[in-house]
Amino acid sequence: MIGYQSLFLALGLVLVAGNELLAQGGIEELAKKCETICQTADAPWRSIPWQVDLLVAQKMAVEQSKPLFIWAMDGHPLACT
C-alpha cells in the first residue's frame, strides 16, 4: 500500500506542475497538456481482445490458431515491496 508521504508528495508535484502550466499559458495550455497525457478511446491497444481468464484466452488462441501472450509479474506494480 502506498504510504501517506508518497501520496502527499505526488499530490504536491501535480499541484506545482499544474500551477506552473497555468502561469505559462493559462487554462487553455493546461487543458492541451491534459489532453496530450490522457489516452483516447481509439488507442490501438484498446482494439485487442484482452482476457484476464487464462482458460478463456487459451480456448480463444486454439480456436483462432494464434499464439497466447501471457503477462505475469511478481511483486507490487509500483515496486513498493
C-alpha positions as CSV (number, residue, x, y, z in Angstrom):
1,M,0.0,0.0,0.0
2,I,1.3,3.5,-0.8
3,G,2.2,5.5,2.2
4,Y,0.7,8.8,3.0
5,Q,4.1,10.5,2.5
6,S,4.3,9.2,-1.1
7,L,0.7,10.2,-1.8
8,F,1.2,13.8,-0.5
9,L,4.5,14.1,-2.4
10,A,2.7,13.0,-5.7
11,L,-0.2,15.4,-5.0
12,G,2.3,18.2,-4.3
13,L,4.1,17.6,-7.6
14,V,0.8,17.6,-9.5
15,L,-0.2,20.9,-8.0
16,V,3.1,22.5,-8.7
17,A,3.2,21.3,-12.3
18,G,-0.4,22.5,-12.8
19,N,0.3,25.8,-11.3
20,E,3.4,26.3,-13.5
21,L,1.4,25.5,-16.6
22,L,-1.3,27.9,-15.6
23,A,1.3,30.6,-15.1
24,Q,2.9,30.0,-18.5
25,G,-0.2,29.7,-20.8
26,G,-3.3,29.9,-18.8
27,I,-6.1,27.3,-18.5
28,E,-6.0,26.6,-22.3
29,E,-2.4,25.4,-22.1
30,L,-3.2,23.2,-19.1
31,A,-6.2,21.7,-20.9
32,K,-4.0,20.9,-24.0
33,K,-1.4,19.2,-21.8
34,C,-4.1,17.2,-20.1
35,E,-5.5,16.1,-23.5
36,T,-2.0,15.1,-24.6
37,I,-1.4,13.0,-21.5
38,C,-4.8,11.3,-21.4
39,Q,-5.3,8.4,-23.8
40,T,-8.2,8.5,-26.2
41,A,-10.8,5.8,-26.7
42,D,-9.3,4.9,-30.1
43,A,-5.9,4.0,-28.7
44,P,-4.6,0.9,-30.7
45,W,-4.2,-1.3,-27.6
46,R,-7.9,-0.9,-26.8
47,S,-8.8,-2.9,-30.0
48,I,-7.0,-6.0,-28.6
49,P,-9.4,-8.5,-27.0
50,W,-7.6,-8.7,-23.7
51,Q,-8.5,-11.7,-21.5
52,V,-7.9,-12.0,-17.7
53,D,-9.1,-15.6,-17.6
54,L,-6.3,-17.9,-18.7
55,L,-8.6,-20.7,-19.7
56,V,-10.8,-18.4,-21.9
57,A,-7.7,-17.0,-23.5
58,Q,-6.2,-20.4,-24.2
59,K,-9.5,-21.6,-25.8
60,M,-9.6,-18.5,-28.0
61,A,-6.0,-19.0,-29.0
62,V,-6.6,-22.6,-30.0
63,E,-9.8,-21.7,-31.9
64,Q,-8.1,-18.9,-33.9
65,S,-4.8,-20.7,-34.3
66,K,-3.0,-17.7,-32.7
67,P,-0.2,-17.6,-30.1
68,L,-1.0,-16.9,-26.5
69,F,0.8,-13.9,-24.9
70,I,0.9,-14.1,-21.1
71,W,2.0,-11.1,-19.0
72,A,2.9,-12.1,-15.5
73,M,4.7,-10.4,-12.7
74,D,5.6,-10.8,-9.1
75,G,5.5,-8.1,-6.6
76,H,3.9,-4.7,-6.2
77,P,3.1,-2.9,-9.5
78,L,4.7,0.3,-8.2
79,A,7.8,-1.5,-6.9
80,C,6.8,-0.7,-3.4
81,T,7.8,-4.0,-1.8
